[in-house]
Amino acid sequence: MSAAQARQMLARAHWAAGAFSTYDRETVLRIAEAVARAAHAESARYADWAVKETGFGVAEHKTIKNQACSLGVFERYADEDLISPRIDAAAKIVSIPRPAGVILALTPSTNPVCSVYFKVMLALLTGNAIVVSPHPMARACCADAARLLADAADSAGAPGGVIQVVEQPTVTLVETLMADPVTDVIVATGGTAMVQIGRASCRERV
């Protein structure tokens, strides 16, 4: 993927975020639940895949994490209204939740798929679009998982592009995505190298 293609991905996510921000709570929950169930159903397969691809961890443990970060996250937040305006008549305050927009999610090699699940679920529940950039060591399993979640979201009525994934992540591409002004929030999980990239990208944005 070139820098121009990366920016096109962000532009598509920006459009999707704008459309998704107009959805009501019932619709958002329906989409999030469909994604959570699709993710949960493949928890064991992705756990096994992650262990084989990265050499890290135990498949049974990763299965539990994948389950917790899919349906577990959905069930934890399903009763909380993160979308609708709230009125506190006594305090004379009207609170209007506003999605951040485009989230860039960098995921690690140690807990790869559960990190994809977790970040995608939280993005959807709060009405945001998300672009996942997996660690190269866990690229295949994470990219496949992100595509699965994107397909589930699309089938449930989400705007196209609300979940996307960087298929061939590189340091240059990550720097491009992090520094682009279309990226509203960066949620990065990683080690020292990732911190250094983040610092450099933040300086570039400033």
VOBA-1610 file (N, C-alpha, C; in pm, whole numbers, padded with zeros to 5 digits, always signed):
BEGIN
Met+00084-00119+00000Met+00000+00000+00000Met+00088+00124+00000Ser+00057+00218-00088Ser+00132+00343-00096Ser+00076+00444+00003Ala+00148+00554+00019Ala+00100+00661+00106Ala-00031+00718+00054Ala-00043+00728-00078Ala-00168+00780-00137Ala-00285+00687-00107Gln-00261+00557-00115Gln-00368+00460-00084Gln-00405+00465+00065Ala-00306+00487+00150Ala-00333+00500+00293Ala-00423+00619+00320Arg-00396+00729+00251Arg-00479+00848+00269Arg-00621+00827+00215Gln-00631+00748+00108Gln-00764+00713+00056Gln-00842+00631+00158Met-00772+00542+00227Met-00835+00462+00332Met-00888+00553+00442Leu-00808+00650+00483Leu-00852+00744+00586Leu-00969+00828+00538Ala-00966+00868+00412Ala-01077+00947+00358Ala-01207+00867+00361Arg-01197+00739+00327Arg-01316+00653+00332Arg-01364+00638+00476Ala-01270+00622+00569Ala-01306+00612+00710Ala-01371+00741+00759His-01322+00854+00712His-01378+00984+00751His-01523+00995+00706Trp-01548+00952+00583Trp-01686+00953+00534Trp-01774+00859+00617Ala-01723+00739+00643Ala-01799+00641+00721Ala-01828+00692+00861Ala-01729+00759+00922Ala-01749+00813+01057Ala-01859+00917+01057Gly-01862+01002+00955Gly-01967+01103+00947Gly-02105+01041+00934Ala-02115+00939+00850Ala-02244+00871+00833Ala-02284+00796+00960Phe-02188+00727+01020Phe-02217+00646+01138Phe-02258+00732+01257Ser-02208+00854+01264Ser-02240+00942+01376Ser-02387+00983+01377Thr-02457+00962+01266Thr-02600+00997+01261Thr-02691+00881+01301Tyr-02635+00763+01324Tyr-02715+00646+01357Tyr-02767+00656+01500Asp-02888+00606+01522Asp-02942+00608+01658Asp-02887+00491+01739Arg-02915+00495+01870Arg-02857+00396+01961Arg-02899+00254+01925Glu-03024+00236+01890Glu-03073+00101+01857Glu-02997+00042+01739Thr-02974+00124+01638Thr-02903+00077+01520Thr-02757+00047+01550Val-02694+00136+01628Val-02555+00115+01666Val-02540-00016+01744Leu-02631-00041+01837Leu-02625-00163+01917Leu-02647-00287+01830Arg-02736-00277+01733Arg-02760-00391+01645Arg-02635-00425+01565Ile-02567-00324+01515Ile-02444-00344+01439Ile-02335-00400+01530Ala-02320-00340+01648Ala-02216-00385+01741Ala-02240-00529+01785Glu-02364-00565+01807Glu-02393-00702+01849Glu-02362-00801+01737Ala-02396-00765+01615Ala-02367-00854+01502Ala-02216-00877+01489Val-02139-00772+01507Val-01994-00783+01499Val-01942-00867+01616Ala-01995-00842+01735Ala-01950-00917+01853Ala-01977-01066+01838Arg-02092-01100+01786Arg-02127-01242+01770Arg-02041-01308+01662Ala-02015-01236+01555Ala-01928-01291+01450Ala-01787-01314+01505Ala-01739-01219+01584Ala-01606-01231+01643Ala-01601-01346+01743His-01701-01354+01828His-01705-01458+01932His-01707-01598+01870Ala-01779-01612+01762Ala-01791-01743+01698Ala-01658-01795+01644Glu-01565-01703+01615Glu-01435-01742+01560Glu-01322-01728+01661Ser-01356-01715+01789Ser-01255-01692+01892Ser-01148-01800+01896Ala-01189-01925+01893Ala-01093-02035+01903Ala-01005-02044+01778Arg-01065-02024+01662Arg-00987-02033+01538Arg-00879-01926+01533Tyr-00915-01805+01571Tyr-00817-01697+01568Tyr-00713-01711+01678Ala-00753-01769+01790Ala-00656-01793+01898Ala-00549-01890+01850Asp-00592-01997+01787Asp-00498-02097+01735Asp-00409-02036+01627Trp-00469-01958+01539Trp-00396-01894+01430Trp-00290-01798+01486Ala-00328-01719+01587Ala-00235-01622+01645Ala-00114-01690+01706Val-00137-01800+01776Val-00025-01873+01837Val+00068-01928+01729Lys+00010-01985+01625Lys+00091-02042+01518Lys+00168-01935+01442Glu+00106-01818+01423Glu+00171-01714+01344Glu+00280-01641+01423Thr+00255-01616+01551Thr+00349-01536+01631Thr+00443-01620+01717Gly+00399-01741+01754Gly+00476-01823+01847Gly+00458-01782+01992Phe+00365-01690+02018Phe+00342-01641+02153Phe+00214-01699+02212Gly+00219-01733+02342Gly+00098-01763+02416Gly+00045-01904+02401Val-00073-01924+02461Val-00142-02053+02463Val-00279-02033+02400Ala-00314-02118+02305Ala-00438-02099+02230Ala-00560-02095+02321Glu-00564-02181+02422Glu-00680-02183+02512Glu-00696-02049+02585His-00584-01991+02625His-00589-01862+02694His-00633-01751+02599Lys-00583-01756+02477Lys-00620-01654+02380Lys-00767-01666+02340Thr-00820-01787+02343Thr-00962-01806+02313Thr-01046-01731+02415Ile-01011-01745+02541Ile-01085-01676+02648Ile-01078-01525+02629Lys-00959-01475+02596Lys-00943-01330+02575Lys-01027-01284+02456Asn-01027-01363+02350Asn-01106-01326+02233Asn-01256-01322+02265Gln-01300-01417+02345Gln-01441-01419+02384Gln-01475-01299+02472Ala-01386-01267+02564Ala-01410-01154+02655Ala-01410-01021+02580Cys-01329-01012+02475Cys-01316-00886+02403Cys-01417-00872+02288Ser-01503-00969+02272Ser-01608-00960+02170Ser-01745-00949+02237Leu-01809-01061+02263Leu-01938-01056+02332Leu-01925-01002+02474Gly-01812-01031+02537Gly-01792-00981+02673Gly-01796-00830+02678Val-01728-00764+02586Val-01729-00617+02582Val-01867-00566+02546Phe-01930-00630+02448Phe-02064-00585+02408Phe-02161-00593+02526Glu-02163-00705+02595Glu-02255-00723+02706Glu-02225-00626+02820Arg-02097-00593+02840Arg-02060-00499+02947Arg-02117-00360+02921Tyr-02118-00317+02795Tyr-02156-00179+02764Tyr-02293-00166+02696Ala-02360-00276+02670Ala-02486-00270+02596Ala-02594-00187+02667Asp-02590-00184+02798Asp-02692-00110+02872Asp-02655+00036+02895Glu-02536+00076+02853Glu-02494+00215+02867Glu-02520+00289+02737Asp-02589+00401+02747Asp-02620+00480+02628Asp-02504+00576+02600Leu-02423+00543+02502Leu-02307+00624+02467Leu-02333+00709+02343Ile-02458+00708+02296Ile-02492+00772+02170Ile-02590+00888+02187Ser-02695+00868+02267Ser-02806+00963+02274Ser-02775+01084+02361Pro-02833+01201+02329Pro-02822+01319+02416Pro-02886+01290+02551Arg-02832+01352+02657Arg-02886+01334+02791Arg-02920+01470+02851Ile-03031+01475+02923Ile-03077+01600+02984Ile-03082+01585+03135Asp-03013+01674+03204Asp-03019+01682+03349Asp-03099+01807+03382Ala-03230+01789+03402Ala-03318+01903+03422Ala-03282+01983+03546Ala-03245+01913+03652Ala-03212+01982+03777Ala-03089+02072+03761Ala-02990+02023+03691Ala-02868+02101+03670Ala-02876+02192+03548Lys-02984+02176+03470Lys-03003+02253+03347Lys-02887+02231+03251Ile-02852+02103+03233Ile-02742+02066+03145Ile-02790+01967+03039Val-02757+01993+02916Val-02782+01899+02806Val-02646+01847+02759Ser-02628+01715+02766Ser-02503+01653+02723Ser-02526+01583+02589Ile-02444+01617+02492Ile-02459+01559+02358Ile-02329+01485+02324Pro-02331+01351+02330Pro-02210+01275+02296Pro-02168+01301+02151Arg-02040+01320+02130Arg-01989+01343+01996Arg-01877+01244+01967Pro-01898+01155+01869Pro-01791+01061+01834Pro-01664+01134+01794Ala-01551+01070+01819Ala-01422+01132+01784Ala-01404+01139+01633Gly-01452+01036+01562Gly-01438+01034+01416Gly-01363+00912+01367Val-01238+00931+01327Val-01156+00822+01273Val-01053+00781+01377Ile-01059+00655+01416Ile-00964+00599+01513Ile-00863+00513+01438Leu-00737+00538+01463Leu-00630+00451+01412Leu-00587+00360+01526Ala-00604+00230+01508Ala-00575+00134+01614Ala-00456+00048+01576Leu-00348+00063+01650Leu-00230-00020+01630Leu-00235-00134+01730Thr-00224-00257+01680Thr-00238-00374+01766Thr-00106-00451+01774Pro-00083-00520+01887Pro+00047-00584+01912Pro+00056-00727+01861Ser+00174-00784+01874Ser+00193-00924+01836Ser+00160-01018+01951Thr+00167-00969+02075Thr+00149-01057+02191Thr+00004-01095+02216Asn-00088-01001+02203Asn-00232-01028+02216Asn-00301-00970+02093Pro-00279-01031+01978Pro-00317-00965+01853Pro-00467-00956+01827Val-00533-01071+01817Val-00673-01068+01773Val-00764-01011+01881Cys-00739-01042+02007Cys-00825-00985+02111Cys-00812-00833+02114Ser-00695-00778+02078Ser-00679-00633+02070Ser-00759-00576+01954Val-00761-00647+01842Val-00845-00605+01730Val-00992-00604+01774Tyr-01036-00714+01834Tyr-01174-00724+01880Tyr-01208-00608+01974Phe-01123-00588+02075Phe-01150-00490+02179Phe-01162-00349+02121Lys-01066-00312+02037Lys-01065-00176+01984Lys-01178-00153+01885Val-01210-00254+01806Val-01322-00242+01713Val-01454-00229+01789Met-01474-00310+01890Met-01599-00305+01966Met-01619-00168+02031Leu-01515-00115+02094Leu-01529+00015+02159Leu-01551+00126+02058Ala-01487+00116+01941Ala-01509+00216+01837Ala-01654+00215+01790Leu-01707+00096+01765Leu-01846+00087+01719Leu-01945+00136+01823Leu-01926+00094+01947Leu-02021+00131+02052Leu-02024+00281+02076Thr-01920+00350+02039Thr-01916+00496+02056Thr-01936+00571+01925Gly-01974+00499+01821Gly-02011+00562+01695Gly-01896+00611+01609Asn-01781+00544+01618Asn-01663+00585+01541Asn-01630+00487+01430Ala-01550+00535+01335Ala-01489+00447+01235Ala-01350+00411+01284Ile-01299+00296+01239Ile-01168+00251+01287Ile-01086+00189+01175Val-00958+00223+01174Val-00862+00162+01083Val-00763+00086+01169Val-00753-00044+01147Val-00665-00130+01225Val-00532-00149+01152Ser-00424-00125+01224Ser-00291-00152+01168Ser-00223-00254+01258Pro-00222-00380+01217Pro-00166-00486+01302Pro-00014-00490+01301His+00040-00549+01405His+00185-00573+01409His+00220-00670+01296Pro+00331-00646+01225Pro+00368-00734+01114Pro+00378-00881+01151Met+00418-00911+01276Met+00430-01051+01318Met+00294-01120+01328Ala+00188-01041+01341Ala+00053-01098+01353Ala-00038-01047+01243Arg+00023-01010+01132Arg-00051-00947+01024Arg-00164-01033+00969Ala-00136-01159+00940Ala-00234-01243+00871Ala-00359-01267+00956Cys-00341-01309+01081Cys-00457-01338+01164Cys-00537-01212+01194Cys-00468-01100+01218Cys-00538-00976+01251Cys-00612-00919+01129Ala-00548-00924+01014Ala-00613-00873+00893Ala-00738-00955+00861Asp-00727-01086+00876Asp-00842-01171+00850Asp-00955-01142+00949Ala-00919-01125+01075Ala-01019-01095+01178Ala-01087-00962+01151Ala-01009-00862+01114Ala-01066-00730+01086Ala-01161-00736+00966Arg-01124-00813+00865Arg-01213-00828+00749Arg-01343-00897+00789Leu-01334-00997+00876Leu-01454-01065+00926Leu-01546-00967+00996Leu-01489-00883+01082Leu-01570-00787+01156Leu-01629-00681+01063Ala-01550-00640+00964Ala-01600-00543+00867Ala-01718-00599+00788Asp-01708-00724+00747Asp-01818-00788+00674Asp-01943-00797+00760Ala-01926-00832+00889Ala-02040-00841+00980Ala-02105-00705+00999Ala-02023-00602+01012Ala-02076-00466+01028Ala-02152-00423+00903Asp-02094-00447+00786Asp-02161-00410+00661Asp-02295-00481+00647Ser-02297-00610+00678Ser-02420-00688+00666Ser-02528-00640+00763Ala-02485-00583+00875Ala-02580-00535+00975Ala-02625-00391+00949Gly-02570-00328+00843Gly-02616-00195+00807Gly-02521-00081+00836Ala-02397-00111+00872Ala-02300-00005+00897Ala-02257+00056+00764Pro-02214+00182+00765Pro-02162+00242+00642Pro-02033+00174+00599Gly-02015+00156+00470Gly-01894+00092+00420Gly-01770+00169+00460Gly-01671+00099+00511Gly-01548+00164+00551Gly-01541+00198+00698Val-01644+00158+00775Val-01642+00189+00918Val-01536+00106+00991Ile-01504-00012+00935Ile-01392-00094+00985Ile-01303-00125+00866Gln-01176-00088+00875Gln-01080-00118+00769Gln-00950-00167+00832Val-00867-00228+00750Val-00742-00282+00801Val-00629-00256+00702Val-00512-00226+00755Val-00392-00212+00673Val-00338-00353+00648Glu-00349-00398+00526Glu-00316-00537+00494Glu-00166-00566+00502Gln-00084-00470+00463Gln+00061-00488+00463Gln+00125-00373+00542Pro+00120-00379+00675Pro+00171-00268+00756Pro+00323-00255+00749Thr+00368-00132+00741Thr+00511-00100+00747Thr+00528+00022+00836Val+00649+00046+00879Val+00675+00164+00963Val+00637+00291+00889Thr+00671+00298+00760Thr+00640+00418+00681Thr+00490+00442+00673Leu+00414+00336+00649Leu+00269+00350+00641Leu+00209+00393+00775Val+00256+00333+00882Val+00207+00369+01015Val+00235+00515+01044Glu+00355+00561+01010Glu+00390+00701+01030Glu+00299+00792+00949Thr+00268+00751+00825Thr+00179+00830+00739Thr+00040+00840+00800Leu-00013+00727+00845Leu-00147+00724+00902Leu-00155+00804+01032Met-00053+00790+01116Met-00053+00860+01244Met-00040+01011+01227Ala+00035+01053+01127Ala+00059+01196+01108Ala-00052+01266+01030Asp-00137+01189+00963Asp-00240+01250+00879Asp-00344+01321+00964Pro-00383+01444+00928Pro-00482+01518+01007Pro-00621+01455+01007Val-00649+01365+00914Val-00779+01298+00914Val-00792+01200+01030Thr-00679+01150+01079Thr-00681+01062+01196Thr-00711+01145+01320Asp-00824+01113+01384Asp-00867+01192+01500Asp-00812+01139+01632Val-00803+01007+01645Val-00756+00945+01769Val-00664+00829+01733Ile-00553+00817+01805Ile-00462+00704+01788Ile-00466+00620+01914Val-00500+00492+01897Val-00502+00398+02010Val-00398+00291+01979Ala-00281+00306+02039Ala-00168+00220+02004Ala-00127+00132+02121Thr-00110+00005+02092Thr-00058-00092+02189Thr+00068-00151+02130Gly+00179-00134+02201Gly+00304-00186+02148Gly+00421-00155+02240Gly+00541-00181+02192Gly+00661-00163+02272Gly+00731-00032+02245Thr+00859-00030+02275Thr+00940+00091+02265Thr+00941+00150+02124Ala+00954+00064+02025Ala+00958+00112+01886Ala+00830+00186+01850Met+00715+00134+01898Met+00589+00198+01868Met+00579+00334+01936Val+00630+00344+02057Val+00630+00472+02128Val+00712+00575+02051Gln+00827+00533+01999Gln+00913+00624+01924Gln+00845+00671+01795Ile+00777+00580+01727Ile+00704+00618+01606Ile+00595+00718+01642Gly+00525+00691+01750Gly+00416+00779+01793Gly+00466+00919+01826Arg+00578+00928+01894Arg+00634+01059+01927Arg+00670+01137+01802Ala+00734+01068+01707Ala+00774+01134+01583Ala+00653+01184+01505Ser+00549+01100+01500Ser+00428+01135+01426Ser+00355+01251+01492Cys+00353+01252+01624Cys+00287+01362+01695Cys+00360+01493+01670Arg+00492+01489+01666Arg+00568+01611+01638Arg+00536+01660+01497Glu+00519+01565+01403Glu+00489+01602+01266Glu+00352+01668+01256Arg+00254+01616+01333Arg+00119+01672+01332Arg+00120+01814+01386Val+00201+01838+01491Val+00209+01972+01551Val+00275+02068+01451
//
